[in-house]
Every structure is written in structure tokens, then in C-alpha cells.
Amino acid sequence: MRTAYSVETVRAAERALMARLPEGALMQRAAAGLAAACAELLGRVYGSRVVLLVGSGDNGGDALYAGARLARRGAGVTAVLLAPERAHAGGLAALRRAGGVVASGAAEALIERADLVVDGIVGIGGKGGLRPEAAALAEVAERSRAAVVAVDLPSGVEAGSGEVRGAAVRADLTVTFGAYKPGLLIDPAREYAGVVRLVDIGLELPREGELTALQHADVARLLPVPGVESDKYRRGVVGIAAGSARYPGAAVLAVSGALRGGAGAVRYVGPAGDAVIARFPETLVSDRGPAEAGRVQAWVTGPGGGEDAATVAEVLGTDVPVLLDADGLRLAERDAVRGRAAPTLMTPHAGEAAALLGVRREEVEGARLAAARELAAVYRATVLLKGSTTLVADVAGGATRVNATGTSWLATAGSGDVLSGLAGSLLAAGLSALDAGSVAAYLHGLAGRFAAEGAPAGAHDISDRIPQAWRDVRY
């Protein structure tokens, strides 16, 4: 599992370690890792042209010491000091001793001719976008042919929230020290980080962080695999209350996600029964409403549901886990969700989350972590906020889960319906709302990648590739 920690936690761990180490040792560890990553990216260090964008404080010091190491290996290293009077004195002296130089002017021309630009402008404590002088240099670096390496995180992005409030550096590689920071895993900041490489500098960190990202092994451990004594009821029966005369396809896609997700059986309630049976004859169809449909271990309601508020209310009144999506999010009474004893998993996209919170969509997209957590608190539910990075904020608080297996090809009609059915099947199998949402997002993202493979794919293609994603994780 990849764990990201808050700025305060990282700072405290750094202070504790520095108290036990000789002065400057921690910065040398960071600089060594940074220089090694830069050398690997360059391929050939000798004769390469490296420009350091150096701000004040330790972030600039890391860049200067790494630059000194590259200079000793034959690179031509030039430091552009954005705050000359506050540049790290020890790092600057080391760079000069190694043969590096400080730019006296024409920084833009230096960047345009560089093979590598190292962003050491602002550290993890930075707030807001870059100042004009730094923003201009970041823009030149982005236009240049040089590879851009960010020190700890791209300057201008906010480490703790993933927000980008102004101009920021766009890196090809971010070398982060000691721990992942939330901003490196959450959009919009993640888009600026490029490939992220973690350098271990010996920090002692708590077990639980601010953010976690499941990896293949974590998902494989959570997958509900039937045993020799399993039957369809032990595997989990999921109820799907979805679709309408106008949107029967939503019901079909939600059912497909549930079946591909490993449900022992799917009970369908709604007006799209004929369409569902035509595609999936194994579905148990009922026209008597959720309360009379038969035993289920979880319900999914909302996809394509139109204005059927009565069905949403009936589902929320059950004592099993419920997934709310699409129209179900809009039709559900807040107090009915808040008052449930059984788990509730809400799966909005940014627009739906904005409507539920009474804010503009742009506010949610710019502060995704805060939005997911606020929605979870307001509704007392686990919230899966869909997007290029999916966030799952648990009703109990604690670390938020982030998933980055998604692809832009998932932005297609019906993809969310498939995700709802998939997550519903995992709820019915006994996973917590946090785990069901996290595992479903992971598998859904992989399925989207397999379905597209660089070409357009529809929601039905994504659904069909869920078993492939499942095999990929397990084997």
C-alpha cells in the first residue's frame, strides 16, 4: 500500500531524525537520491547541461547539493537564484567547489538550452501559485526540450490537499523524500508531478497516513474468492433498483457490473426487466418493489432511475448496505441517509458532489480531497468521488483512499453504471463500504485500460473486461 502523510507529520518526522543525525546529514541523503534520479533520467551525465531553479530554504539546498554531485560527474550545472540573499549557503558553496556556476542573467536562454531543469523553488510548505518571476521560468521550462525534475513536489502545488491555486511547475519526474505527500497522488496536482519516485531518507512515520493508495497485492487480498462450501447466497446477492423507460440501458449496465464483479446472484427491480433478461437471463427479475424482491445482501439504486424517489426511499429504508449513484444521489433525502444503521456508499462525480454540497463544480474539482471528506461528514456515508483520480472518503474518517488506475477512456456514457454494479457486488460479498469502493475503482480502472488499449471503448466493453482485471490482480 502506498501511504501519503500530511506536511505536519513529515515535518515532525524530519525534526526527530535530524536530532539524531550529524548536522546536514539528512539533506545530503535527499541530495544523493535526487542526483541519482537526475543521472538516471539524463542517461549520460558528462557534458549534459543542467539548470537549477533555486528558491530559499531547504528545498533549494537539496537542489544545490544534488547539482554539485552532478557537476562532479562532468555536467555543466548553472544555478538560477530566485532569492540570492536567502539561498542555502552550504549548498551554494558546494556547487561552486564542484565547478557549478550561478547565472548572472538570461535565465530563460539557459533553460531553453538545458538538457535537465531541476525545480527547487518552493518546498512542501508552499501555499498558492508561483510568484511572477518563478512562474515565468516555469513556463519557459515547460516549453523547452529539457526534462523537468521537481524536488519533493512541483513548486506551486499544495502538498497537503492536491490543490493548484495558480501557476505551477509541470514536472516529468518528481523525486520526493521520506514519504509521499497527498498532493502527489490527487488531481489536479498529480497531473503536475509526472512520474513520482520515493527516496527513503530514514523517516519514522506512523502506521496510518493522510491518504492511502491500494496496490495489486492489497486488492488481491481483499477480493472475495468463493470457497469450496460457497453457494450463490454465500457469495452475495445484490439487488439492483435502477433504470427507467427512458434509460433501460443503465439497468443493463449496472447488472452487468454486478455479475462481472462476482455476485452469486443479482435481483433486479424496475421497469427495464425485459431489457435486463434479454442480455442476462440469469438475473432474478421482480416487479414487486425492493421490499418484496427477495433476500439481498446489498442494494444499488439510482442509475437511470429518473424521478423514482419512492424506490430510492424504499431501498434506503432497508437494513443492508446501499450504494447510491446518479439519480439516487439527487432523490435521496439527506436525513434518510444520515439515519441509516447499515453502511451507505455514495458514488458522485464532481458535478453531482457540487450539487449535493451547494457549490460550483469547479470548487469540487479544485479541492477534491476536501470535497469528498465534507460530503462524507455531511451525509454520514462513505463517499466515492469519481474522477481521473478516484477518492474514497470513509464515514469513520481516517485515511482517504485514492485510486489512479483510471483512464480518460472511462469518460463514456454508462461507465459509472458499471462501476455501481461492481461496487454493489463487493458490498454484497461482505466488504466494507471503504474496501468495496476502493477495490471497485481499482478493477474498473484496469478494465477501462484493457478495453480501450488506446482506442475508444463503450461501457459494455469496460464491463466485459472486469474479469480480465480480476485475473490481472490475482495472478
C-alpha positions as CSV (number, residue, x, y, z in Angstrom):
1,M,0.0,0.0,0.0
2,R,1.3,3.5,-0.9
3,T,0.7,5.9,2.0
4,A,0.9,9.7,1.9
5,Y,1.4,11.8,5.0
6,S,0.5,15.4,5.9
7,V,3.1,18.1,5.8
8,E,2.9,18.4,9.6
9,T,3.6,14.6,10.1
10,V,6.5,14.7,7.7
11,R,8.0,17.8,9.3
12,A,7.8,16.2,12.7
13,A,9.5,13.0,11.5
14,E,12.2,15.1,9.9
15,R,12.9,17.0,13.1
16,A,13.1,13.8,15.1
17,L,15.6,12.3,12.7
18,M,17.7,15.4,12.4
19,A,18.1,15.5,16.1
20,R,19.8,12.1,15.9
21,L,22.0,12.8,12.9
22,P,25.0,15.0,12.3
23,E,24.2,18.4,11.0
24,G,23.3,18.4,7.3
25,A,23.3,14.6,7.0
26,L,19.5,14.5,6.2
27,M,19.9,17.0,3.4
28,Q,22.8,15.0,2.0
29,R,20.7,11.9,1.9
30,A,18.0,13.7,0.0
31,A,20.5,15.3,-2.4
32,A,22.1,11.9,-3.1
33,G,18.8,10.4,-4.0
34,L,17.9,13.4,-6.1
35,A,21.2,13.4,-8.0
36,A,20.9,9.6,-8.7
37,A,17.4,10.1,-10.2
38,C,18.6,13.0,-12.3
39,A,21.5,11.0,-13.6
40,E,19.3,8.1,-14.5
41,L,17.0,10.4,-16.4
42,L,19.8,12.0,-18.2
43,G,21.5,8.7,-19.2
44,R,24.8,10.4,-19.9
45,V,25.8,12.9,-17.2
46,Y,29.1,14.0,-18.6
47,G,28.7,17.0,-20.9
48,S,25.0,17.5,-20.1
49,R,23.6,20.9,-19.3
50,V,21.7,21.2,-16.1
51,V,19.9,24.3,-14.8
52,L,18.8,24.5,-11.1
53,L,15.9,26.8,-10.3
54,V,16.7,27.6,-6.6
55,G,14.4,29.2,-4.1
56,S,15.1,29.9,-0.5
57,G,15.4,27.3,2.3
58,D,16.0,23.6,2.3
59,N,14.3,22.8,-1.0
60,G,16.8,25.0,-2.8
61,G,19.6,23.4,-0.7
62,D,18.6,19.9,-1.9
63,A,18.8,21.2,-5.5
64,L,22.2,22.8,-5.0
65,Y,23.8,19.8,-3.3
66,A,22.4,17.5,-6.0
67,G,23.7,19.9,-8.6
68,A,27.2,19.7,-7.0
69,R,27.1,15.9,-7.3
70,L,26.2,16.2,-11.0
71,A,28.9,18.8,-11.6
72,R,31.5,16.4,-10.1
73,R,30.4,13.9,-12.7
74,G,31.1,16.3,-15.5
75,A,27.7,18.0,-16.0
76,G,27.7,21.8,-16.7
77,V,25.5,23.0,-13.8
78,T,24.1,26.5,-13.5
79,A,22.0,27.8,-10.6
80,V,19.3,30.4,-11.1
81,L,18.8,32.0,-7.7
82,L,15.3,33.4,-7.2
83,A,16.2,34.8,-3.8
84,P,20.0,35.2,-3.9
85,E,20.2,36.7,-0.4
86,R,18.4,33.7,1.1
87,A,19.9,30.9,-1.0
88,H,21.2,27.9,1.1
89,A,24.8,28.9,1.9
90,G,26.2,25.4,2.3
91,G,24.6,24.1,-0.9
92,L,25.8,27.1,-2.9
93,A,29.4,26.7,-1.6
94,A,29.3,23.0,-2.5
95,L,28.1,23.8,-6.0
96,R,30.8,26.3,-6.6
97,R,33.5,23.9,-5.3
98,A,32.3,21.3,-7.7
99,G,32.6,23.6,-10.7
100,G,29.0,24.8,-10.9
101,V,28.2,28.4,-11.5
102,V,25.5,30.9,-10.6
103,A,23.6,32.5,-13.5
104,S,24.2,36.3,-13.9
105,G,21.3,36.8,-16.3
106,A,19.4,35.5,-19.3
107,A,17.9,32.6,-17.3
108,E,15.3,31.9,-20.0
109,A,18.1,31.3,-22.6
110,L,19.8,28.9,-20.2
111,I,16.6,26.9,-19.7
112,E,15.9,26.7,-23.4
113,R,19.4,25.2,-24.0
114,A,19.3,22.8,-21.0
115,D,19.0,19.0,-21.0
116,L,17.6,19.0,-17.5
117,V,15.9,21.6,-15.3
118,V,15.7,20.9,-11.5
119,D,12.8,22.6,-9.8
120,G,13.9,23.6,-6.3
121,I,11.8,26.8,-6.0
122,V,9.3,26.0,-3.2
123,G,9.1,23.2,-0.7
124,I,6.2,21.3,0.8
125,G,5.2,24.3,3.0
126,G,4.4,26.4,0.0
127,K,0.9,27.9,-0.4
128,G,-0.7,29.4,-3.5
129,G,0.7,29.6,-7.0
130,L,4.2,30.7,-8.1
131,R,5.2,34.3,-7.9
132,P,5.5,36.1,-11.3
133,E,9.3,35.7,-11.7
134,A,9.2,32.0,-10.9
135,A,6.0,31.4,-12.9
136,A,7.8,32.9,-16.0
137,L,10.7,30.4,-15.6
138,A,8.3,27.5,-15.1
139,E,6.6,28.4,-18.3
140,V,9.9,28.5,-20.2
141,A,10.9,25.1,-18.7
142,E,7.6,23.6,-19.8
143,R,8.1,24.9,-23.4
144,S,11.7,23.8,-23.6
145,R,13.0,20.4,-24.6
146,A,14.6,19.8,-21.2
147,A,13.4,17.2,-18.8
148,V,12.0,18.8,-15.6
149,V,12.6,17.2,-12.2
150,A,10.8,18.5,-9.2
151,V,12.4,18.4,-5.7
152,D,9.9,16.8,-3.3
153,L,6.9,18.1,-5.2
154,P,6.3,20.5,-8.1
155,S,6.5,24.1,-6.9
156,G,3.2,25.8,-6.9
157,V,1.1,22.8,-5.9
158,E,-0.2,22.3,-2.4
159,A,1.3,19.3,-0.7
160,G,-1.5,18.6,1.7
161,S,-4.5,19.0,-0.5
162,G,-3.6,18.5,-4.1
163,E,-4.9,21.9,-5.0
164,V,-3.3,24.2,-7.6
165,R,-4.2,27.8,-6.9
166,G,-2.1,29.5,-9.6
167,A,0.9,28.9,-11.8
168,A,2.9,25.7,-11.0
169,V,5.8,23.7,-12.4
170,R,4.9,20.8,-14.6
171,A,7.5,18.1,-13.9
172,D,8.3,15.0,-15.9
173,L,9.7,13.4,-12.7
174,T,9.1,14.3,-9.0
175,V,11.7,13.0,-6.5
176,T,10.0,13.0,-3.1
177,F,11.8,12.4,0.1
178,G,10.8,10.1,3.0
179,A,7.1,9.9,2.3
180,Y,4.5,10.5,-0.4
181,K,2.6,13.8,0.1
182,P,-1.1,13.8,-0.7
183,G,-0.7,16.4,-3.4
184,L,1.4,13.9,-5.4
185,L,-1.5,11.4,-5.6
186,I,-4.5,13.7,-6.1
187,D,-5.6,15.7,-9.1
188,P,-5.3,18.4,-10.1
189,A,-1.8,18.4,-8.5
190,R,-1.0,14.8,-9.6
191,E,-1.1,16.0,-13.2
192,Y,1.8,18.3,-12.5
193,A,4.0,15.7,-10.8
194,G,4.8,13.3,-13.7
195,V,6.4,10.1,-12.6
196,V,6.9,10.1,-8.8
197,R,9.9,8.4,-7.3
198,L,10.2,8.0,-3.5
199,V,13.6,8.3,-1.9
200,D,14.0,6.7,1.5
201,I,15.8,9.0,3.9
202,G,15.1,7.1,7.1
203,L,12.0,8.8,8.4
204,E,10.0,7.0,11.1
205,L,6.3,7.6,10.3
206,P,3.1,6.5,11.9
207,R,1.2,3.5,10.5
208,E,-1.8,5.5,9.4
209,G,-1.3,8.4,7.0
210,E,-3.5,11.0,5.4
211,L,-4.1,9.1,2.2
212,T,-3.6,5.6,1.0
213,A,-3.4,4.0,-2.4
214,L,-4.1,0.3,-2.8
215,Q,-1.6,-1.7,-4.9
216,H,-2.1,-5.0,-6.7
217,A,-1.3,-7.1,-3.6
218,D,-3.7,-5.1,-1.4
219,V,-6.6,-5.6,-3.9
220,A,-5.8,-9.3,-4.3
221,R,-6.0,-9.7,-0.5
222,L,-9.4,-8.0,-0.4
223,L,-11.0,-9.8,-3.4
224,P,-13.9,-12.1,-2.3
225,V,-13.0,-15.5,-3.7
226,P,-15.5,-18.3,-3.2
227,G,-14.6,-21.3,-1.2
228,V,-15.5,-25.0,-1.6
229,E,-18.6,-24.5,0.6
230,S,-19.8,-21.4,-1.2
231,D,-23.2,-21.2,-2.8
232,K,-24.8,-18.2,-4.6
233,Y,-26.1,-16.8,-1.3
234,R,-22.8,-17.1,0.5
235,R,-21.1,-15.3,-2.4
236,G,-23.6,-12.5,-2.1
237,V,-26.8,-11.5,-3.7
238,V,-27.0,-7.9,-4.8
239,G,-30.2,-6.0,-5.6
240,I,-30.3,-3.5,-8.5
241,A,-33.1,-0.9,-8.4
242,A,-32.2,1.1,-11.5
243,G,-33.3,2.1,-15.0
244,S,-36.4,3.6,-16.3
245,A,-38.5,3.5,-19.5
246,R,-36.2,6.3,-20.8
247,Y,-32.9,4.8,-19.6
248,P,-33.2,1.0,-19.6
249,G,-29.5,0.7,-20.6
250,A,-28.5,2.0,-17.2
251,A,-30.1,-1.0,-15.6
252,V,-28.5,-3.5,-18.0
253,L,-25.0,-1.9,-17.4
254,A,-25.4,-1.9,-13.6
255,V,-26.5,-5.6,-13.7
256,S,-23.5,-6.4,-15.9
257,G,-21.1,-4.8,-13.5
258,A,-22.6,-6.8,-10.6
259,L,-22.4,-10.1,-12.4
260,R,-18.8,-9.4,-13.6
261,G,-18.0,-8.4,-10.1
262,G,-18.6,-11.8,-8.7
263,A,-22.1,-11.6,-7.3
264,G,-23.6,-15.0,-6.5
265,A,-26.9,-13.7,-7.9
266,V,-28.5,-10.4,-9.0
267,R,-32.0,-9.4,-8.2
268,Y,-33.4,-6.7,-10.5
269,V,-36.3,-4.4,-9.6
270,G,-37.5,-1.8,-12.1
271,P,-39.2,-1.1,-15.4
272,A,-36.3,-2.4,-17.5
273,G,-36.7,-6.1,-16.7
274,D,-37.2,-7.2,-20.3
275,A,-34.0,-5.5,-21.4
276,V,-32.1,-7.0,-18.5
277,I,-33.4,-10.5,-19.1
278,A,-32.7,-10.3,-22.8
279,R,-29.0,-9.6,-22.0
280,F,-28.5,-11.5,-18.8
281,P,-31.1,-14.3,-18.4
282,E,-29.6,-15.4,-15.1
283,T,-30.9,-12.2,-13.4
284,L,-33.7,-12.7,-11.0
285,V,-36.3,-10.1,-12.0
286,S,-39.1,-8.8,-9.8
287,D,-41.9,-6.3,-10.4
288,R,-43.0,-6.0,-6.8
289,G,-40.5,-3.4,-5.5
290,P,-37.4,-3.8,-3.3
291,A,-39.2,-4.9,-0.2
292,E,-40.8,-7.9,-2.0
293,A,-37.9,-8.8,-4.3
294,G,-36.4,-11.4,-2.0
295,R,-33.3,-11.6,0.1
296,V,-30.3,-9.5,-0.8
297,Q,-27.0,-8.6,1.0
298,A,-26.8,-5.1,-0.6
299,W,-28.7,-2.8,-2.8
300,V,-27.7,-0.5,-5.7
301,T,-30.1,2.3,-6.6
302,G,-30.2,5.3,-8.8
303,P,-28.6,4.6,-12.2
304,G,-31.0,5.8,-14.8
305,G,-33.8,6.0,-12.2
306,G,-35.3,9.2,-13.4
307,E,-37.7,10.6,-10.9
308,D,-38.5,7.4,-8.9
309,A,-37.9,8.9,-5.4
310,A,-40.2,6.2,-3.9
311,T,-37.9,3.4,-4.8
312,V,-34.8,5.2,-3.6
313,A,-36.6,5.8,-0.2
314,E,-37.6,2.2,0.0
315,V,-34.1,1.0,-0.6
316,L,-32.7,3.4,2.0
317,G,-35.2,2.0,4.5
318,T,-33.6,-1.5,4.3
319,D,-31.1,-2.8,6.8
320,V,-28.4,-3.9,4.3
321,P,-25.6,-1.8,2.7
322,V,-26.8,0.5,0.0
323,L,-25.0,2.1,-2.9
324,L,-26.4,5.5,-4.1
325,D,-25.5,6.6,-7.6
326,A,-26.7,9.1,-10.3
327,D,-30.4,9.9,-9.8
328,G,-30.3,8.2,-6.5
329,L,-28.0,10.8,-5.2
330,R,-30.4,13.6,-6.2
331,L,-33.5,11.9,-5.0
332,A,-32.2,10.6,-1.6
333,E,-33.3,12.6,1.5
334,R,-30.2,13.7,3.4
335,D,-31.7,12.7,6.8
336,A,-32.7,9.3,5.4
337,V,-29.1,8.7,4.5
338,R,-27.7,10.1,7.8
339,G,-30.1,8.0,9.8
340,R,-29.2,4.6,8.3
341,A,-27.7,2.0,10.6
342,A,-26.3,-0.1,7.7
343,P,-23.4,1.3,5.5
344,T,-24.1,3.6,2.7
345,L,-21.7,4.2,-0.3
346,M,-22.3,7.3,-2.4
347,T,-20.6,7.5,-5.8
348,P,-20.9,11.0,-7.2
349,H,-18.9,12.7,-10.0
350,A,-17.7,16.2,-9.4
351,G,-20.9,17.8,-10.7
352,E,-23.1,15.7,-8.5
353,A,-20.9,16.3,-5.5
354,A,-21.1,20.0,-6.1
355,A,-24.9,19.9,-6.3
356,L,-25.1,18.0,-3.0
357,L,-22.7,20.5,-1.3
358,G,-24.3,23.5,-2.9
359,V,-21.1,24.8,-4.5
360,R,-19.8,25.2,-8.0
361,R,-18.4,22.2,-9.8
362,E,-15.0,24.0,-10.2
363,E,-14.7,24.2,-6.4
364,V,-15.0,20.4,-6.1
365,E,-12.6,19.8,-9.0
366,G,-10.0,22.2,-7.5
367,A,-10.3,20.7,-3.9
368,R,-11.3,17.1,-4.4
369,L,-10.0,15.8,-1.1
370,A,-11.8,18.4,0.9
371,A,-15.0,17.9,-1.1
372,A,-15.0,14.1,-0.6
373,R,-14.4,14.4,3.1
374,E,-17.0,17.1,3.6
375,L,-19.6,15.1,1.7
376,A,-18.9,12.0,3.9
377,A,-19.3,14.1,7.0
378,V,-22.5,15.8,5.9
379,Y,-24.2,12.6,4.8
380,R,-22.6,10.2,7.4
381,A,-21.8,7.9,4.5
382,T,-18.7,6.6,2.7
383,V,-18.2,8.7,-0.5
384,L,-16.5,7.6,-3.7
385,L,-15.8,10.7,-5.7
386,K,-15.2,9.7,-9.3
387,G,-12.7,11.4,-11.5
388,S,-9.2,11.0,-13.0
389,T,-8.1,10.0,-9.5
390,T,-10.9,8.4,-7.6
391,L,-11.2,9.3,-3.9
392,V,-13.0,7.2,-1.3
393,A,-13.6,9.0,2.0
394,D,-14.8,6.8,4.8
395,V,-17.7,7.7,7.1
396,A,-15.4,6.9,10.0
397,G,-12.8,9.3,9.0
398,G,-9.2,8.1,8.9
399,A,-7.0,7.9,5.8
400,T,-8.8,8.6,2.5
401,R,-8.2,6.1,-0.3
402,V,-7.0,7.3,-3.7
403,N,-7.1,5.3,-6.9
404,A,-5.2,6.2,-10.1
405,T,-5.8,3.1,-12.3
406,G,-8.4,5.0,-14.2
407,T,-8.0,6.3,-17.8
408,S,-9.7,9.1,-19.7
409,W,-11.4,6.4,-21.8
410,L,-13.6,5.7,-18.8
411,A,-15.3,9.1,-19.5
412,T,-18.1,7.4,-21.5
413,A,-21.8,7.1,-21.0
414,G,-22.7,4.2,-18.8
415,S,-19.3,3.7,-17.3
416,G,-20.5,4.9,-13.9
417,D,-23.4,2.4,-14.0
418,V,-20.9,-0.5,-14.5
419,L,-18.9,0.8,-11.5
420,S,-22.1,1.0,-9.3
421,G,-22.9,-2.7,-10.1
422,L,-19.4,-3.8,-9.5
423,A,-19.1,-2.0,-6.1
424,G,-22.6,-3.3,-5.2
425,S,-21.4,-6.9,-5.7
426,L,-18.5,-6.3,-3.4
427,L,-20.7,-4.8,-0.8
428,A,-23.0,-7.9,-1.0
429,A,-19.9,-10.1,-0.7
430,G,-19.2,-8.6,2.7
431,L,-16.6,-5.9,2.0
432,S,-16.9,-2.7,4.0
433,A,-18.0,0.4,2.1
434,L,-14.5,1.7,2.1
435,D,-13.0,-1.5,0.7
436,A,-15.8,-2.1,-1.8
437,G,-15.5,1.3,-3.2
438,S,-11.7,1.2,-3.3
439,V,-11.5,-2.3,-4.9
440,A,-14.2,-1.5,-7.4
441,A,-12.5,1.7,-8.5
442,Y,-9.2,-0.2,-8.9
443,L,-10.7,-3.0,-11.0
444,H,-12.9,-0.6,-13.0
445,G,-9.8,1.5,-13.9
446,L,-7.9,-1.6,-15.1
447,A,-10.9,-2.8,-17.1
448,G,-11.1,0.6,-18.8
449,R,-7.4,0.4,-19.7
450,F,-7.8,-3.2,-21.1
451,A,-11.0,-2.3,-23.0
452,A,-9.6,0.8,-24.6
453,E,-5.9,-0.1,-25.3
454,G,-5.5,3.3,-27.0
455,A,-8.9,3.2,-28.8
456,P,-12.4,4.2,-27.9
457,A,-14.4,1.7,-25.8
458,G,-18.0,1.8,-24.6
459,A,-19.3,0.9,-21.2
460,H,-20.3,-2.6,-22.2
461,D,-16.6,-3.1,-23.3
462,I,-15.4,-2.0,-19.9
463,S,-17.8,-4.3,-18.2
464,D,-16.7,-7.2,-20.3
465,R,-13.0,-6.6,-19.2
466,I,-13.7,-6.7,-15.5
467,P,-12.9,-10.5,-15.3
468,Q,-9.6,-9.7,-17.1
469,A,-8.8,-7.0,-14.4
470,W,-9.7,-9.5,-11.7
471,R,-7.2,-12.1,-13.2
472,D,-4.6,-9.4,-13.6
473,V,-4.8,-8.6,-9.9
474,R,-4.9,-12.2,-8.6
475,Y,-2.3,-13.7,-10.9
